[in-house]
Amino acid sequence: MDKIFGIYGDALALRAQRMNMLASNIANAATPHYKARDLDFDKAIAAIADGGSPSDSARQHIGFRVPLQPAMDGNTVELSTEQTLFAENAVQYRTTLSFLDDHIGTMRRAIRGE
């Protein structure tokens, strides 16, 4: 399947994983001592493009966010930052999905001989 979908399939999986992380950060905004995590998508996708596996690349490029204003209870989630990053990632996810959809449509037309 990797040969059929190319990097777009891996990019979609990374975007989904990042979306889950950001959603978890938002859900734990009031949890004492919760540390916000994020996936560095650019580094992870570059590692995959260089021949790395998607799961290893994702694990290696997860980090903790450093807050601009640390909370007194040790929580590092800044809700406005997380919401902005979630919205940006959602748009990028939909864009990647559109690329995949177009690619599948092209393959269908090729199979049908159109």
C-alpha positions in Angstrom: 0.0 0.0 0.0 2.9 2.4 0.6 3.8 2.2 -3.1 0.2 3.1 -4.0 -0.3 6.0 -1.6 3.2 7.2 -1.2 4.0 9.5 1.6 0.4 10.7 1.8 -0.7 7.6 3.8 2.1 8.1 6.3 1.4 11.8 6.5 -2.3 11.1 7.2 -1.4 8.7 10.0 1.0 11.2 11.6 -1.6 14.0 11.4 -4.1 11.7 13.1 -1.7 10.9 15.8 -0.9 14.5 16.3 -4.6 15.4 16.5 -5.1 12.8 19.2 -2.2 14.3 21.2 -3.5 17.8 20.9 -7.0 16.7 21.9 -5.5 14.9 24.9 -3.7 18.2 25.8 -7.0 20.1 25.6 -8.9 17.5 27.6 -6.2 17.7 30.4 -6.0 21.5 30.5 -7.1 21.5 34.2 -5.2 18.3 35.3 -2.5 19.2 37.8 1.1 18.3 36.7 -0.1 17.3 33.2 2.7 17.9 30.6 1.5 18.9 27.1 3.0 16.8 24.4 3.3 17.4 20.7 4.5 15.6 17.6 7.0 17.5 15.4 5.3 16.6 12.1 8.0 18.1 9.9 10.8 16.1 11.5 8.8 12.9 11.6 7.7 13.1 7.9 11.3 13.9 6.9 12.5 10.8 8.8 10.0 8.7 6.9 11.0 10.2 3.6 14.6 9.2 4.5 13.5 5.6 4.9 12.4 5.4 8.5 9.4 3.5 9.7 6.3 5.6 10.5 5.9 4.3 14.0 9.6 4.8 15.0 9.6 8.2 13.4 6.5 9.3 15.3 7.9 8.0 18.6 11.2 9.7 18.1 9.7 13.1 17.4 7.3 13.4 20.3 8.2 16.1 22.8 6.9 18.1 25.7 5.8 21.6 25.1 7.5 24.4 27.1 4.8 26.9 28.2 5.1 30.6 27.9 3.4 31.1 31.3 3.8 28.0 33.5 0.9 27.2 35.8 1.3 27.0 39.5 0.0 23.4 39.6 2.7 22.2 37.1 0.3 21.9 34.2 2.0 23.0 30.9 -1.2 23.1 28.7 -2.0 26.6 27.4 -5.5 26.2 26.1 -5.4 28.9 23.4 -2.2 27.5 22.0 -3.5 23.9 21.9 -6.8 25.0 20.3 -4.9 26.9 17.6 -2.6 24.0 16.8 -5.5 21.6 16.8 -7.4 23.7 14.3 -4.3 24.1 12.1 -3.6 20.3 12.2 -7.3 19.6 11.3 -7.0 21.7 8.2 -3.7 20.0 7.2 -5.3 16.6 7.9 -8.2 17.5 5.5 -5.8 18.7 2.9 -3.8 15.4 3.1 -7.1 13.5 2.8 -8.0 15.5 -0.3 -4.6 14.6 -1.9 -5.3 10.9 -1.2 -8.8 11.2 -2.5 -7.6 12.8 -5.7 -4.9 10.1 -6.1 -7.5 7.3 -5.6 -9.7 9.0 -8.2 -6.9 9.1 -10.7 -6.1 5.4 -10.1 -9.8 4.5 -10.6 -9.9 6.4 -13.9 -6.7 4.7 -15.0 -8.1 1.2 -14.2 -11.3 2.0 -16.1 -9.3 3.3 -19.0 -10.8 6.8 -18.9 
